[in-house]
Amino acid sequence: ANVGAALGDLQARGATIQGQRTDGDLATLEAECGLTPLIGYATDLRSVTRGQGQFTMEFLRFDCA
C-alpha cells in the first residue's frame, strides 16, 4: 500500500518511473523528476509511508525549455 501511494505521489509530481524492486520488506523506486516538484518531497514521502520512506536524489542533466 505504501509503495502504491509513493508511486502515485511521484507520478502526480510529473516523475517518470524508471524502475521498481523489492527485497524483503524494502521497496526501492527509481524515477526521474524535475527539481521544483521535489521541494518538500521528503516530508510528503514520510507522510504516505507512515514515517518509513527515505529518498535520495542526484543531478542527472539540465533540460532546456
N, C-alpha and C positions, 0 to 999 in steps of 0.2 A: 504494500500500500504506500509506503514512504517513497519507494522508487518511482512509482507512478506519479505521485504528487510532485516530486523533484523534476521528473521529465516534463510534466505539464507546465511547471513554472519556467523552466528553461525555454520551452517552445514559445510560451507567451512573451518571453523577452526577445524572441527572434533568433534564438540559437539554432544551429544546425547540429543535430546529434550525430557524432562520428562513430560511437561505439558504446557498448554496454557489456559488462561482465560481472559475474557473481562468483565469489569464493567463500563458501560457508554463509555466514551472516553478513559479509561485507559485499556491498554492491558498488561498482565503480562505473561512472558515466563519463564519457569523453565527448566534449562538444566545442564548437566554435561559436563565439558570440562577440558582438561589439562591446567596447569598454563601458560606454554610457549605461546600457541596460543592466550592467552588473553592479552598479552603485547600490549599496545596501543589500546585495545578494546574500552575504554571509548570515545576516540576521533572518532573512526570509527563509533561507535553507534550514537553519536551525529550527525555525517555527514549523515547517512542514515535515521535518524529520524528528520532531519531539526532542530536539537538542543533540541528536546523534550525528547529523550531517556535517561534513567538512568539505572545503573546496580549496583548490589551488588554481592559479592562472598564470599563464606565461605569454609573453608577447609572441605573436606569430607573424604579423605583417601590417603594413599601412595599406589601407584601401583608399583610392581616390574616388570621390563622388562625381 
